[in-house]
Amino acid sequence: MASIERRELQRTDRSGRVRAVVRYKLRYRDASAREHSETFARLSDAERRKAEIEVALGAGTWHDPRRGDVRLKDWAKEWLPTRHDLRPTTHARLVTTMERQVLPRFGDVPLIKITNGAVRAWVADLLAEELSPATVRKAVFALRRCLDAAVEDRRISANPAQKVSLPSEKAKRPRYLTRDEVERLVDEIPDRYRALVLVGAFAGLRWGEAIGLTRENVDPLRSRITVMSTAIEVGGKVQLGQEPKTARSRRTVPVARSIMCRIANHLDQYVEPSPDALVFTTTTGGPLYRGTFGRQTWRRAVAAAGLDGFTFHGLRHSFVSILVAAGCNVREVSEWAGHNSVAFTLTRYGGLYPDGSDAAVDRLDALLG
């Protein structure tokens, strides 16, 4: 499988004398029968390398070290377009992370020369620059995925970004609005967008789900809102009719009749009669852009309502708290909020549910006498 050839070469030293030099040339063929060779000054080194190669070839783990000479930025340019499994927004975030955090540090470094120590030092430098733990984690995850693909392509034998200590993210406590606070916010926002606050606080729709909502997805008679698709922003454009965030994001949400009456009034006043007409649009009829809406409308309204710093996504937290207060069980809350799992709902919002420990003690006493 592999062989070592002893070779005597003539070399001229600095003094001009010609001396005989012994070298050991290791020859072997890979799984595709392509021949490779490596040269060593010592026989022991050649024999050790021969043993490593034979084991790797036998186990099918051998890779051509020359394939790892490609620079990370060149490999990333080849790898990123193949991530067709990602949602457009996720792919756009991945590209941004690579460009802003990963490539400035490792872009010109060959894959084979990226070490675990270098990655750990990079993480420390990112934290020293006061980047948030979430941003640092996303940067490492991006590099890790990129190098995982290099491992699968047999360009490197192991991923140096694995087993790197990452900063922990401190979960922010959800901020809940009371019914009075929601109504105060509704009063401060322009009439055209009051129903948008209502579907966030009382139906729990995410921003993209609300912006992509169409007339046919609102059923005033049954007092239901159905989420079938979402809107996303990529490259400065809003794309409608996209797949929801998760499979469980497709859902039908029951809405209080008093709230649905106000949403129905919005449909009559601002929405075109066609089934596919967007429920929420700009004054010119186009889709809403999150950044523009935030600057021109949302921030002014929350400030006027005395809710500085409150985000649209915070309305979902308020929706969950309302469901819990209404006596809905965790399965119903998880389903109607479109959470990925009941476990997530319990982890994130378990504190909203009343502590039943005292009642459990009484039931246990009754059972055990």
Sequence and secondary structure as in RCSB ss.txt:
>XXXX:A:sequence
MASIERRELQRTDRSGRVRAVVRYKLRYRDASAREHSETFARLSDAERRKAEIEVALGAGTWHDPRRGDVRLKDW
AKEWLPTRHDLRPTTHARLVTTMERQVLPRFGDVPLIKITNGAVRAWVADLLAEELSPATVRKAVFALRRCLDAA
VEDRRISANPAQKVSLPSEKAKRPRYLTRDEVERLVDEIPDRYRALVLVGAFAGLRWGEAIGLTRENVDPLRSRI
TVMSTAIEVGGKVQLGQEPKTARSRRTVPVARSIMCRIANHLDQYVEPSPDALVFTTTTGGPLYRGTFGRQTWRR
AVAAAGLDGFTFHGLRHSFVSILVAAGCNVREVSEWAGHNSVAFTLTRYGGLYPDGSDAAVDRLDALLG
>XXXX:A:secstr
 EEEEEEEEEEE TTS EEEEEEEEEEEE TT  EEEEEESSHHHHHHHHHHHHHHHHHT    GGGGGSBHHHH
HHHHGGG TTS HHHHHHHHHHIIIIIHHHHTTSBGGG  HHHHHHHHHHHHHTT  HHHHHHHHHHHHHHHHHH
HHTTS SS TTTT               HHHHHHHHHHS GGGHHHHHHHHHH   HHHHHT BGGGEETTTTEE
EE  EEEEETTEEEEEE  SSGGG EEEE  HHHHHHHHHHHHHHS SSTT BSS  TTS    HHHHIIIIIHH
HHHHTT TT  TTHHHHHHHHHHHHTT  HHHHHHHHT S HHHHHHHHGGGS   HHHHHHHHHHHH 
